[in-house]
């Protein structure tokens, strides 16, 4: 039985090590309240407007903010799949023709506690569904230095770190980068500054973060863009209107500075299995 399971694991690892072309973008922050979910949603909107098939994965543990912002309640989440209460096809919620989202619930926490055989079955289902149906998976990770955040960010092809000019947000972003670099060996991060008064302020904040990162880690921070502070965004979120024209245009400019066709040397799901001890 053990030999059969080992053979299945080796076959699965070989399969997961080869992405079919799906790119995984993580959006992470050192603290809450910096606009991470808003950025994740708008990245999904921008890519879907290009005709790309996009899945937003809400990894915010137990706090499914994506569906709250859209005003669409999911009937199932990743936790239901893990418990056997749902199939993978029941999880995605349609936003538009090319854009869907999945609520993670407490799913990634539960994955770590599964027996290896059940864990590999779930990961294989997630891999096959994502790779067969989507060009991009945008992962809205939990805020702060949570083990799920570290895992998802370190496995992504494009790890985006979002921060604001506030000193606490900046220090928390640095702390997150330092942990991911030291524990997981990730060396390249893409930084977006939100709620900035000007480009000059955003650039200065990014340079300050970059100096800290270079001094105390062997990682590199790539500043790709910023969004202005806008009071109306708070009202938009309350009104469940997460897509703001000006905000999206500034984010679109930031994405121009990103190689969105990049693929990691190792498949996303293969790395997830390793992080989970398989």
Secondary structure, 3 states (H helix, E strand, C coil): CHHHHHHHHHHHHHHHCCCCCCEEEEEECCCCCCCHHHHHHHHHHHHHHCCCCEEEEECCCCCCHHHHHHCCCCCCCHHHHHHCCCCHHHCCEECCCCEEEEECCCHHHHHCCCCHHHHHHHHHHHHHHHHHHCCEEEEECCCCCCHHHHHHHHHCCEEEEEEECCHHHHHHHHHHHHHHHHHHCCCEEEEEEEEECCHHHHHHHHHHHHHHHHHHCCCEEEEEEEEECCCHHHHHHHCCCCCCHHHHHHHHHHHHCCCCCCCCCCCHHHHHHHHCCC
